Amino acid sequence: MPQQHPHRSTGSPPARPDASMSLLTNVMEHSLDDGYAEAAARRRAEGGGLPRTLRAKLWLGVGLLLAAGIVTVGAAEARISAPVVAKEREELIDRIDAETAEADALARGVDALRKEVGERQRKALNSDGDDRGPTVALIAGATDVEGPGVKLVVDDAKGTGGTGGGPRESSGFSDTGRVRDRDMQRVVNGLWESGAESVAINGQRLTALSAIRAAGDAILVDNKPLVPPYTVLAVGDGKKLSTTFQDSADGHYLHALRENFGIRFSISTEDKVRLPAAPSLIVRTAEPGTPQAPKGSGQGAAETGKGTS
């Protein structure tokens, strides 16, 4: 019996073992979508196929270069402008020094002129050959005065607030224990009437032209603000002046302020007090008259003649 050879099939090749997993196989073999692949190929053909990380580094480098350029330009401008600023500062300092020196020179000139005017006034007062000049100057407050007298210190009540103003007689007054201009007016007038020859408040000499006024809670003497405590110095017979003042209506008024509003005060006799001259005496018109000593009316300078300011 003849031997038969095995039959070979010339048809299609046998199926792959993973033929049943065709979808998974396609995903693994073609991980990049065809559209993305085409886009990448097109960019490569156009020459724009630089990797994203490389492009980011390039942009970062460009930004750093721009920042470095700006800093360099700013430093160069600052270096150029620094000498100009320093020069302007020195010029300003020199100008301030020059203006200050000029102001000081003018102040010295004013003091010299004031002294010269005082000397001329004294010579004019003594031009008739009598000794009325010093007396008139003393009464008018044009010269310093020294002698026995009293020292009266008036101060606000303890814990005084900063509100409330106006005279105590006003209907809207809210008293806070502060000393008012009306109070100081009565104190000064009481000292004049009790025999004081000269009076000063906190070193401010009072004359017949002086005014005690208020600006809010501040007390002004000849438009100069004073702060408490108010030290009143009066030249005269110390013991008599003190007793007479405290027994007067104005002295009783001061005691009433202490009892009713807590305002503090103390009065003492002094063997020697010194009062400065008044800073300015301005009389626009005057007529000569016979000088007389003040008679306790507080009109010392007005007794020397008729005048208005």
C-alpha positions in Angstrom: 0.0 0.0 0.0 1.6 3.2 -1.0 2.6 5.8 1.7 0.7 9.2 1.6 2.4 12.4 2.6 0.8 14.9 4.9 -1.4 17.5 3.2 -0.1 21.1 3.3 -2.7 23.8 3.0 -1.8 26.9 0.9 -4.7 29.1 2.3 -4.5 32.0 4.9 -2.0 31.8 7.8 -3.3 30.6 11.1 -5.0 33.2 13.4 -2.9 34.9 16.2 -3.4 33.7 19.7 -4.4 37.2 20.8 -6.8 37.7 18.0 -9.6 37.9 20.4 -8.0 40.9 22.1 -7.7 43.1 19.0 -8.9 46.3 20.7 -6.3 46.1 23.5 -3.6 45.2 21.1 -4.4 48.2 18.9 -4.3 50.6 21.9 -0.9 49.2 23.0 0.6 49.3 19.5 -0.8 52.7 18.6 -0.6 54.7 21.9 -0.5 58.0 20.0 -3.7 59.0 18.2 -3.3 59.4 14.5 -4.4 63.0 14.6 -1.7 63.9 17.2 0.8 62.0 15.1 -0.2 64.0 12.0 0.0 67.3 13.9 3.5 66.4 15.2 4.6 65.5 11.8 3.3 68.8 10.4 5.1 70.8 13.0 8.3 69.0 12.3 7.9 69.7 8.6 7.4 73.5 9.4 10.4 73.6 11.7 8.4 74.2 15.0 9.0 71.0 16.5 10.9 72.2 19.6 10.1 70.3 22.8 7.8 72.2 25.3 10.4 72.1 28.0 13.0 73.7 25.7 10.5 76.5 24.7 9.8 77.2 28.4 13.5 77.5 29.2 13.9 79.8 26.2 11.1 82.1 27.5 12.5 82.1 31.0 15.9 83.1 29.7 14.4 86.0 27.7 12.5 87.2 30.8 15.7 87.0 32.9 17.6 89.0 30.3 14.8 91.7 30.2 14.8 91.9 34.1 18.6 92.2 34.2 18.5 95.0 31.6 15.9 96.9 33.5 17.9 96.6 36.8 21.0 97.7 35.0 19.4 100.7 33.5 17.8 101.7 36.8 21.2 101.4 38.6 22.9 103.5 35.9 20.2 106.2 36.2 20.5 106.2 40.0 24.2 106.5 39.8 23.9 109.4 37.4 21.2 111.3 39.5 22.9 110.7 42.9 25.4 113.6 42.6 22.6 115.9 41.4 20.4 115.1 44.4 23.4 115.5 46.8 24.2 118.9 45.2 20.6 120.1 45.5 20.5 119.0 49.2 23.7 120.9 50.0 22.3 124.0 48.2 19.1 123.8 50.3 21.1 123.4 53.5 23.2 126.4 52.6 20.1 128.5 51.8 18.5 127.6 55.1 21.7 128.5 57.0 21.9 131.8 55.1 18.2 132.7 55.8 18.6 131.7 59.5 21.7 133.9 59.8 19.8 136.8 58.1 16.9 136.3 60.5 19.2 136.3 63.5 20.8 139.5 62.2 17.4 141.2 61.8 16.5 140.1 65.4 19.7 141.7 66.7 18.9 144.8 64.8 15.4 145.0 66.3 16.8 144.6 69.8 19.4 147.3 69.1 16.7 149.7 67.8 14.4 148.9 70.7 17.2 149.8 73.1 17.9 153.0 71.2 14.3 154.0 71.3 14.2 153.4 75.0 17.2 155.6 75.6 15.7 158.4 73.4 12.5 158.2 75.3 14.3 158.5 78.6 16.3 161.5 77.3 13.1 163.1 76.1 11.4 162.6 79.4 14.3 164.3 81.2 14.8 167.0 78.7 13.1 169.7 80.8 15.7 169.2 83.6 13.5 167.6 86.3 13.4 164.0 87.5 10.0 163.0 86.2 11.3 160.8 83.5 12.1 157.7 85.6 8.8 158.1 87.5 6.8 158.3 84.3 8.7 155.4 82.7 8.1 153.3 85.9 4.4 154.1 85.9 4.0 153.4 82.2 5.8 150.1 82.5 8.6 151.2 80.2 11.3 150.1 82.6 12.0 147.2 85.0 10.8 147.5 88.6 12.0 145.8 91.7 10.8 146.0 95.3 8.7 144.4 98.0 5.3 143.0 97.1 3.1 139.9 96.9 3.1 136.7 94.9 -0.3 135.3 94.0 -0.5 131.9 92.2 -3.8 130.9 90.7 -4.3 127.5 89.2 -7.1 125.3 87.7 -8.9 122.8 89.8 -7.4 119.3 90.0 -8.5 116.9 87.2 -9.6 119.8 85.1 -10.8 118.8 81.6 -10.2 120.7 78.4 -13.8 121.7 77.6 -16.2 124.4 78.5 -15.6 128.1 77.8 -17.0 131.6 78.1 -17.7 133.7 81.1 -19.2 132.1 84.1 -22.3 134.3 83.9 -23.3 132.9 80.5 -26.3 130.5 80.4 -24.5 127.9 78.3 -21.4 127.7 80.5 -20.2 124.2 81.5 -17.8 124.8 84.3 -14.8 122.5 84.5 -12.8 124.2 87.2 -10.7 126.2 84.8 -9.5 129.7 85.5 -11.1 132.2 83.1 -10.0 135.5 81.6 -12.8 137.2 83.7 -11.3 135.7 86.9 -7.8 137.1 86.1 -9.3 140.5 85.2 -10.9 140.6 88.7 -7.7 139.5 90.4 -5.5 142.1 88.6 -8.1 144.9 89.2 -8.3 143.9 92.8 -4.5 144.2 93.2 -4.5 147.6 91.5 -7.3 148.8 93.8 -5.5 147.4 96.9 -2.4 149.6 96.2 -0.2 147.7 93.7 2.2 149.9 91.9 3.1 147.4 89.1 1.7 144.0 88.1 2.9 141.2 85.9 1.3 137.8 85.0 3.7 134.9 84.2 6.4 137.5 83.4 4.1 139.6 81.2 4.1 143.2 82.4 0.7 144.9 82.6 0.2 148.5 81.6 -2.8 150.8 81.1 -2.9 149.5 77.5 -2.9 145.9 78.5 -5.9 143.6 77.8 -6.7 140.2 79.3 -8.8 138.2 76.9 -9.7 134.6 76.1 -9.3 132.4 73.0 -11.2 129.2 73.7 -9.8 127.9 77.0 -6.5 129.9 76.7 -6.0 133.2 78.5 -4.3 136.0 76.5 -2.4 138.9 77.9 -1.7 141.4 75.2 -2.5 138.7 72.7 0.2 136.4 74.2 -1.2 133.0 75.5 -0.5 132.0 79.0 -0.7 128.6 80.6 -1.6 127.7 84.2 -0.5 128.1 86.9 -0.8 131.9 86.6 1.8 133.6 88.8 0.9 137.2 89.5 3.6 139.4 90.9 2.7 142.9 92.3 5.0 145.5 93.7 3.8 147.4 96.7 3.7 147.2 100.5 3.6 143.5 100.8 1.7 142.9 104.1 -0.7 145.8 103.5 -1.3 144.8 99.9 -2.0 141.2 100.8 -4.4 142.0 103.6 -6.3 144.7 101.6 -6.7 142.5 98.6 -8.0 139.5 100.5 -10.5 141.7 102.4 -11.7 143.3 99.1 -14.6 142.1 96.9 -12.2 140.6 94.4 -10.4 138.7 97.1 -13.7 137.3 98.3 -14.5 136.4 94.7 -11.2 134.4 94.6 -12.1 132.6 97.8 -15.6 131.8 96.3 -14.0 130.3 93.2 -12.0 127.9 95.4 -15.0 126.9 97.5 -17.4 126.5 94.6 -15.2 125.4 91.7 -12.1 123.9 93.3 -9.8 126.6 91.8 -6.5 126.7 93.7 -4.6 129.8 94.8 -2.0 130.9 97.3 -0.8 134.4 98.2 2.4 135.3 100.0 4.3 138.5 100.8 7.8 138.9 99.2 10.7 141.0 100.4 11.7 141.5 96.7 10.0 140.9 93.4 11.3 141.9 90.0 9.0 142.8 87.1 10.3 143.1 83.6 9.5 146.1 81.3 6.5 145.9 79.1 7.5 144.4 75.7 5.9 147.2 73.7 4.2 150.5 74.4 2.3 151.9 71.5 0.5 155.3 71.8 -0.7 156.8 68.5 -1.9 160.1 69.9 -1.1 161.8 73.2 -1.3 165.2 74.9 1.2 166.3 77.6 0.0 166.4 81.1 1.2 166.3 84.7 2.3 162.9 85.7 0.8 161.5 88.9 1.3 158.3 90.8 -1.5 155.8 90.5 -4.1 156.0 93.2 -5.1 152.4 93.3 -7.3 152.7 90.2 -5.1 150.5 88.0 -4.7 153.3 85.4 -1.0 154.0 86.0 0.0 155.1 82.6 -3.3 156.8 81.9 -2.6 159.3 84.8 0.4 160.7 82.8 -1.7 162.2 80.1 -4.7 161.8 77.8 -4.2 159.3 75.0 -5.7 156.6 73.0 -4.2 153.5 71.5 
